[in-house]
Amino acid sequence: MNKKSLSLVIVQCAVIVALIGCFVYMQVGVNKPAQEFEITSAAAFTLHENGAVLLDLQSALAFENRHIEGALHVSLNDIEEFAKSLANKKAHILCYCYCQGRGPALSAAERLYSLGFKNARWFEPGQEWSLVLAQEPKPFRIITGEDAAAMLENQPGTTILLDVRSLEEYEQEHIEGAVLIPHGELAYRLDELPDKDATYIVFCAKGIRSKLACQVLLDAGYMALYDMESINEWTGPLIVPPEIPAPT
């Protein structure tokens, strides 16, 4: 083999090694080892005290019976929808699940990580946490669309229907008279909801953002809060844009 051929082989080998290195790096970045997603209960508690989001991955019934105070209930199937409600991808998100081992909590952290939330972690709750048990009163109650319509009829002027979807979703269809404040803007637009003694019925598309919005309102001192969850619960008419006739 002459020097020219040898040099060509060396260059080709170097390229192959570089490509393998890039591939391995990408796989490590995407497939983060499972143990690296776990943090201790004490570390999670400290992060939560400093504003980290706490997600409970239990079943709805198990959540009703026992959950950590301040936790948001999100099913594993709704993680992607929940992720859309978070504008800050640097936020710390802490996932846990009583009774079902690490499975759902780890899976949720892995999914969030793959969606760009690099500070998503899971933990097993210890004694640091305060629990909300079934017999304790709920800060806000889930209601049906029929309940919401009855409240609006019986308490006109003091009941406000709050739509926390995006403007684009609102323009596709909305409930007449509903106030639109997207969930991501709610915290700095509370001045548009000056009456803290009014009754607020909150809804979004699937019930994830409505729960987050209820928590924002609760933290700001609003007390009469009801979660209708989804606009699909509404049994009355919806306002939709007129169809544009096709050109003839």
N, C-alpha and C positions, 0 to 999 in steps of 0.2 A: 504494500500500500504506500503510495507516494504522500508527500507532505500535504499536498492540496486536498487529497481525499481524506486524510486523517483530520485535517482542520475542519472539513465539512461534517465529519462524523461527530467531532467534539461539539460543534455548534448545535447540531441536531439534538444531541444528548442534553445539552444545556437547556434548550427550548423545552424538551420533554419534561425535564426536572422542574423547570419553572412552572409549566402548566399543571403538573401534579401538585406542586406547592400551593398554587392558587386554588385548585380544587379542594384540597384539604382544608385550607384556610376558610373557604366559603362554607364547607360542611360544618366545621367547628363553630362558625358564627351562627349558622342556622340551627344546627342540632346541638344546642347547648346541653351538656351532661345534666341528667335529672337532678343529681345531688347539688348542683350549683344553684338550682332554683329554691332550695330549702333554706330558711333562716330560722333562728330560734324564736320562741314565743316572746322572750324579753326584748329581742331586737325589733320584732314586729310591733310590740307595744310602744316602744320608743318612737318608731317611725309614724305610727298612727297618732300619737300625741302631737307630732309635728306636721300633721295634715295628710298623711297617707290615706288612700282610699281602701276601705275594707270590704271585701266581697265574700259573701256566704254562698257556698255552692251546694247546700243541702237541698232536699226536696222541699216543696212549699209547706207541706204538713210539718216536717221536722223543724223548719224555720219558725213556724208559728209556735211550736212548743218550746224551743230554746234557740237563742242566737245571741251573739255578742252585741252589746249596746252600740248603736251607731253603724252597724253593718248593713250593707245593701244586699238584698237577695237577688241573685242572678243565676239562672240555670245555665248549664254548660252550652246548651243549644243557642243561647242568646248572647254569648260572649262577643261575637262580631258586632251585633247591634249595640251592645254596651260600649264597645270601643269607639263607635262613631260619635258617642256623646262626649268623649274626652278630647279636648283640644290640645292638651299638654302631654306630649308623648314622653316627657321626662318625669311624669308623675310616678310616685311609688304606689303600686297596687299590690295589696296583700290578700291572698286567697286562702280560705280555710274551709273545712267541711267536717262537721261532727258526724260520727257514726259510720261513715263510709270510707275511712282510711284516707290515704293521701291522693287516691286516684283522681276524683273530680277537681280538687284544688290544684294538683300538679298539672293536669291537662289544661286547666284555665290559664295558669301562669305560662305554660308553653305556648298556647295560642296567642295570648297577649304579646308575648315576646316576639313571635313570628309576625305580628301586626305592627311592630315597631316600638312597643312599650318595653324598653330594655330593663326597666326597674320593676317588672312584675315578678313576684315571689310567692311561695306558699309556706305555710307554717302550721304546726299543731298547737292549738291554744292551750296555755297553761293557766296558772292561778292568777295571773296579772289582770285578767279581763273580767269586766262586769257583765253578767248575763241578764238578758230580758227573758222572762219566763211567760208562759201562756196566760197566767192569771193577771199579769200586769196590763194596764190599759195601753192601747196603741196610740202613738202620736198622730197618726192619720189612718183613715179607714178606706178600704177598697169598696167601691160601689159600682153598680151596673149603670148602663145608659138610661134605663127606665127610672132608676133612683135619681139620677142627675136631672132628668127632665122634670120629675115631680118637684124636686127642690127648687129648680128655676121658676116653676109655676107658682109654688106656694110661698116663695121668699123673693119676689121680684125686687130688684134694686139693691138687695144685700147679698146676693149670690152671684159670683163671677166665674165664668167658664174660662179657664186659662189653657191655651194651646201652646205647648212648648216644643213643637216640631220646628223644622226649618221653614224659611220663607218659601222655598221651592215646593215643599210638601203642602204648605198652606194654599199656595196658588193652584195646586192641582185639585184640591177639595178642602172645604172647611165648614165648620158649623156657624151658622149666622149668629152674630153677636159675641162670638168668642174673642177674647183678647189674645193676640199673638205676641209672645216673647220667647224666642228660642232658648232652650235650656242653657246653652253656652253663654248667653247674654244676660240671664236672669239676675245673677248676683250684683251686677252694676246697673240694672234697670228697675230696681225695687221701688224707686220713686214714682214709677208709673202705677204702682199698686199701693197707694197711700193709706188705705183703710185696713189696718191690721185686725179690726174686729169683724170684717166681712167674712163670708163663707167662700172658700175657693175650691172649685172642682177642677182638677188638673188632669190633662191627658196628653198623649203623644201618639206614636204609631203602634207600639207593641207593649208599652208599660214600663220600659226601662228608664227612659228620660223623665217620665212623670214621677217616678219614685225619687229620682235624684233631685228633681225640682221641688218636690214636697219637703225633702230634707233641707234644701236651701232656705225655703220659706220658714220652716220650723226653727231653724237656727237664727233666723232674722226676727223671730217673735210673732209670726202668724200662727194662730192656734186652730182655727176652724178649717181644717184641710181634709179634702176628700180626693181620692185617687180613682179616676174612672179608667185609668190605664190606657186603653186604645180608642182611637176615633171610631173604630169598627164596632165599639159597644153602643154607639149612638143609634137610637131607633128612629130619630126624626130625619127630616130632609137635610141634604148636604148641598152647599153652594159649589157648583163646578163651573169652569169657564165655558162659554158657548163654543160649540163646534164651528170650526172654520170650514165653510163649504169648499169642496174640491173644485179646482178651476175647470171650466167647461171648454 
